[in-house]
Amino acid sequence: MNGRSTLNRLLLALCGLVLLGGGLLILTAGFDLYHRLRVVPPAGWPVAMPRDVLLSNADRIRWSDQGWWWWAAVIAILVLAAALALTWLLTQLRRRPGAVQLGGTPPAESVELRGRALGDVVASEARTLPDVEQASAHLTGRAAGPQLHVALTLTDHGLPAPVLQSLCRGPVAHARESTGLTHLPARAHLHVTRHKARRAE
């Protein structure tokens, strides 16, 4: 389990616990279970009887009397929460596929290849190309239509065009042939390694 999956499960578990607790609190008061089970709720319990409300008239008046800074802070917190939720949603939509199906009809007649394993193989082969100092690769998109992303760091005398041709004819072509994904889109990001300025003589 990678870090992203762990974070997703923790967030979902936290949201589920909050929603479950709120729902049980309202249902318990709505069905008057405290009275039926002869249980005394703690002092200051928000909802204890069927006619209780979460926000009383006194509470509404008290919060309405606050200055403009209070409502500005509330709006800022809500906007921040919405932005974080939207960012998390967009991250899930761009998540990396866990596996790629190789031949046959999944799952009975096919073999699963881990997306991380394919990326590691492509990156390992790309590091052997001339004028390539470092390489990394990973898959994005859905499992039915993955995309290959390769990041290359060139040496200080490397030329992008020959390296890109070698990448397409070598690691990318081998990845398409080995997986059977003839229409596997590939995107390459080329960087040049930092080097000291040379003195002209």
C-alpha positions in Angstrom: 0.0 0.0 0.0 1.5 3.3 -1.0 1.3 6.6 0.8 -1.6 8.0 -1.4 -3.8 4.9 -0.7 -3.1 5.2 3.0 -4.0 8.9 3.1 -7.2 8.2 1.1 -8.3 5.5 3.4 -7.6 7.6 6.5 -9.6 10.5 5.1 -12.5 8.3 4.0 -12.5 6.6 7.5 -12.5 10.0 9.2 -15.3 11.3 7.1 -17.3 8.1 7.6 -16.9 8.3 11.4 -18.0 11.9 11.5 -21.1 11.2 9.4 -21.9 8.0 11.3 -21.6 9.7 14.6 -23.8 12.6 13.5 -26.4 10.3 12.0 -26.6 8.1 15.2 -26.9 11.2 17.3 -29.9 12.5 15.4 -31.5 9.1 15.1 -31.1 8.4 18.8 -32.9 11.6 19.6 -35.5 11.3 16.8 -36.6 7.9 18.0 -36.5 9.0 21.6 -34.2 6.1 22.5 -32.9 7.9 25.6 -36.3 7.9 27.2 -37.2 4.4 26.0 -33.9 2.9 27.3 -34.0 5.1 30.4 -30.6 6.5 29.7 -29.8 10.0 30.8 -27.6 11.9 28.2 -24.7 14.0 29.4 -25.3 17.6 30.4 -25.2 19.9 27.5 -25.8 17.1 25.0 -26.8 18.8 21.7 -29.8 16.7 20.8 -31.5 14.5 23.4 -35.3 14.6 22.6 -37.3 14.4 19.4 -38.2 18.1 19.6 -34.7 19.3 20.2 -32.9 21.3 17.5 -29.2 21.6 16.7 -29.2 25.4 16.8 -31.7 27.1 19.1 -33.0 30.6 18.8 -30.6 31.8 21.5 -27.7 30.4 19.7 -28.7 31.9 16.4 -29.1 35.4 18.0 -25.8 35.0 19.8 -23.9 34.2 16.6 -25.7 36.9 14.7 -24.5 39.5 17.1 -20.8 38.8 16.3 -18.8 41.3 14.3 -18.0 41.2 10.6 -14.6 39.5 11.4 -16.5 36.4 12.7 -18.4 35.8 9.4 -15.3 36.6 7.4 -13.4 33.9 9.3 -16.2 31.4 8.8 -16.3 32.1 5.1 -12.5 31.8 4.8 -12.6 28.4 6.6 -15.4 27.1 4.4 -13.6 28.3 1.2 -10.4 26.7 2.4 -12.2 23.4 3.1 -13.9 23.5 -0.3 -10.6 24.1 -2.0 -8.9 21.2 -0.2 -11.8 18.9 -1.1 -11.6 19.9 -4.7 -7.9 19.4 -4.8 -8.3 16.0 -3.3 -11.0 15.1 -5.9 -8.8 16.2 -8.8 -5.9 14.2 -7.4 -8.1 11.1 -7.4 -9.1 11.7 -11.0 -5.4 11.8 -12.0 -4.4 8.9 -9.9 -2.0 6.3 -11.3 -3.5 3.0 -12.5 -2.5 0.2 -10.1 -2.2 -2.5 -12.8 -2.4 -3.0 -16.6 -4.2 -6.0 -18.1 -2.0 -8.0 -20.5 -4.1 -9.9 -23.1 -7.4 -11.8 -22.6 -10.5 -10.6 -20.9 -9.9 -9.5 -17.3 -9.7 -10.9 -14.8 -10.0 -14.6 -15.8 -7.9 -14.8 -18.9 -5.5 -11.9 -18.4 -2.3 -11.2 -16.5 -2.0 -8.1 -14.4 1.2 -6.0 -14.6 1.8 -3.5 -11.9 2.0 0.0 -13.2 4.9 0.7 -10.9 6.8 -2.3 -12.3 6.3 -1.1 -15.8 7.5 2.4 -14.9 10.6 1.0 -13.2 11.5 -1.1 -16.3 11.0 1.9 -18.6 13.1 4.1 -16.4 15.8 1.5 -16.0 16.1 1.1 -19.8 16.0 4.9 -20.3 19.0 5.4 -18.0 21.1 3.3 -20.4 20.5 5.6 -23.3 23.3 7.9 -24.5 23.5 11.3 -22.9 20.9 10.4 -20.2 22.0 10.9 -16.6 18.8 10.2 -14.8 15.3 8.9 -15.7 12.0 8.1 -14.0 8.7 6.9 -15.4 5.2 6.3 -14.2 1.7 5.6 -15.5 -1.3 7.9 -15.2 -4.9 7.8 -16.3 -7.2 4.9 -16.0 -6.4 1.2 -16.2 -8.3 0.9 -19.5 -6.4 3.8 -21.0 -3.0 4.4 -19.3 -0.5 7.0 -20.3 3.2 6.8 -19.9 5.1 9.7 -18.4 8.9 9.7 -18.7 11.2 12.4 -17.1 14.8 12.5 -18.4 17.7 14.4 -17.1 20.3 14.9 -19.8 24.0 15.5 -19.5 25.4 18.9 -20.1 26.3 18.0 -23.7 23.2 16.0 -24.5 20.9 17.0 -27.3 17.1 16.6 -26.9 16.3 15.4 -30.4 18.5 12.3 -30.5 17.6 11.4 -26.9 13.9 11.7 -27.7 14.3 9.5 -30.8 16.2 6.9 -28.8 13.5 7.0 -26.1 10.7 6.4 -28.6 12.5 3.6 -30.5 13.8 2.0 -27.3 12.0 2.0 -23.9 8.7 3.3 -25.1 8.5 0.9 -28.1 9.5 -2.0 -25.9 6.8 -1.1 -23.3 4.2 -1.1 -26.0 5.3 -4.4 -27.5 5.6 -6.2 -24.1 2.2 -5.0 -22.8 0.3 -5.2 -26.1 -0.8 -1.6 -25.7 0.0 -0.4 -29.2 -1.7 2.9 -28.6 0.0 3.7 -25.3 0.4 7.5 -25.2 3.8 8.6 -24.0 4.9 12.1 -22.8 8.5 13.0 -22.1 9.9 15.8 -19.9 13.5 16.6 -20.6 15.8 18.4 -18.2 19.5 19.3 -18.4 21.7 18.6 -15.5 23.3 21.6 -13.8 26.9 22.2 -14.6 29.5 24.8 -13.8 30.1 27.6 -16.2 33.1 27.0 -18.4 35.8 29.5 -18.7 36.5 30.8 -22.2 40.2 31.0 -23.2 
